[in-house]
Amino acid sequence: MGSRAEGRELELDVTKIAHGGVGVARHEGRVVFVVDAIPGERVVARVEDDSKERFWRAAVLRVLEPSPDRVPHVWPEADLFHDPAERPGGADYGHIALPRQRALKGEVLAEALARFAGIEARPAVEALPGEADGSGWRTRERLHIASDGSVGPYAARSHRVVRVSSLPLAVPELRGLAPASAEPRRGGILLVAPSADAPRVAGAGGTIRERVGERELLIEEGGFWQVHRHAAETLAAAVRQALDPALLDPGAANLDLYGGVGLLAAALGDAAGPGLRITTVESDPRASAHAAANLAEWRAEAVAARVERWVRGLADLAAAERSRLRAATVVLDPPRSGAGRAVLEALAAAGPAQLVYVACDPVALARDAGALAGLGYELTGLRAYDLFPHTHHVEAVAAFRRV
């Protein structure tokens, strides 16, 4: 425990929201990041971490002057009447009315674009179809097992298992599937509710089916898939809408980077037609194998490789292939850390006609958008989606065109 402030209770005025979903306040000139707060509130918060010289981290204990957007927490076990150490993680915006949640996410995205890319844009964060109170959307829930065998989520900002009686963000099919206790094991318990298969506790490592519109895709039972029940269809449609049809050449050397099981490559295929030629690159060999099957109706090649290594080979392509690459459309859905300058430089050197970038982190997107601007690509479209209600996470789809 720190010697200066950890454990102290402070009265704080929360002025804004920061990347990561935490409120920002100041105490005697020092920045304090405050969880479970809303900008405009005056709160009593306990310092949880004073290990950094420039800032502290704190959690709200009581609200002295509440925001009009404060609502009863969507997850009762995470509400303020529980000690911060006992509140489960995974619903850090659950105390905020949904319209304000989306406004805050839009503010974070806009601030990141302005700061890291010099781009002035304020996209509205769009709700997904059928969204009412923002609950019941998670088709995957990972629970953990304590040393005594009890099962539950981790407490927020920790690796300590807490017991809960509800999973309000999970789709109804998953509620009640989790055992009350289990033998401790690495990775915990994954509950899965595929859209085209029966809900289950993952374990056998088999293949399941996910339906996107009229299409079914095969994935590993525990493999990556968009968690919100409407996310895959929403993102596929967003990618199709972001494309410039005048720049979409089915016969070009089109690319799908960080391609997973081929969801976005299939979206490109639906836009381009049966003659689409595309290479999808994914580091997980099992996902890549599924992509090959899922994209069999097109001229698709599925490559199991790390994108940052694979793109280095673009410089060695023959002249004819480089010409086809300059006419290409590239879809990329990088991890939370973003694509990064090395990947973008390799792509820009090859000069594809347009890029559609799916981003799950505002700062990573902003940094990469800034890099692309310096590499000769302009931002031509941007939409943001609330794929993770009651959390600080936001998804964005950005379109770039070679200048």
Steps between C-alpha positions, in 0.01 A plus 500: 500500500627847412610721788338825384139456398384144436185437700425868558153635426485819290222734398540553126333693219497284188544719192533269199537143380833348391596220266427179687171625640628664817398841630760773537534716812775696673616500859757759608615529140535127439283316247280231652337243272169397655303188411120481539467879458326722244629841385329777694472303824647573841597173666679344791759260359759276657854503361573150372842557345751777573801333340534760223645840569284687247160347578303284740218255440187500716155340518175670595357415842218757518352764270445841658366677191377246244476549128146496357630212287576276800268197507482182710783278383403246234697242703387529864816334630705783345303784658639744755354326805770234446861568591706574186709187562184286475350654185524274194669639191358515151228764536692815584235731345209310652411792729452746211188551288554352153478828303767655724716187468499539124568873522802434723635237260463748216691761701788261561516407131486862388769607747730217392462589130571866569798432724677221313393559139404867478158390371189689606214249500217433742320186383186406691533161668221290353292248693456154353160364390262396774695676774268593789675514837840383376484163674484146366747536211810298591519165318826414676562517876831394654482418869786407728553245775635593843726270700198385704316402180254790493416633154450863399647797317809683612454801722562820306870575444610175668537125452294413805183300442177641643170320531201649317136399473442658158662549160287783358708562189483136390237383254221315686613165359823519703346588834494195721758306297790573733563247779504628858839338555767324298850361519749787452649500152687735272275722290193456716162429341376637168127515436409521131168568327556464123235647273465175304574238767393411853639699795765313697789501740798488266735214561528246222669742261267416214360714220190716529297699251423871501236649273553842340202595290439205267855370541640250752863506606695228680717592798676326785280456808736720701623710208467874458163632395330833549327481840183705442224292344458759218865607469611275215211598275539868595872507419457307175241753387717791617796374298286465187364854550849642558634373168523732203342287223693691237826380656392139561666279239406132549803384302753705695726354768250579775601437861330415828753550781452361851224312322384248760257252347422724203207710621615824338645330193153352445352848536739619230400199290132584533577852374733394218322190374609144421811607311671648806866418542619541860775388737410481868782499755449377857751389762279226650540197272166351610314820416688520170393144413137593570541812286604285207176302532282803569630683192494209258252668264756767409856492369631515854834402647519463880848555641592408859761762587561803718395805301804708597727233353288416198474858373879525475475273196291753310817682402623189316194446281539480126400804294168353384398412854602843631277653234208288619578606858482869408145439382413309818265555789646410841283419800679482833370424848809519723518419871446764767855630459429594136681413178803715579735701284703209361192327357357825364829601339523165323143535377543861391814410308292252301238773448155329509215718379297496822506366854215422738622488859293341778620625839418398855717767665462876437861592575644222283272605214600865541871421499463283191282762327771756565762266358288432191456873440877535489522204263265643240156377610211725595212413729180495293250347740458414866220333696495383862292222654402411854591132481562486876219676692570572868876490436737775384587312180398631160552364148569720198519439125718744308549529124822631343581578137837540333553867419 
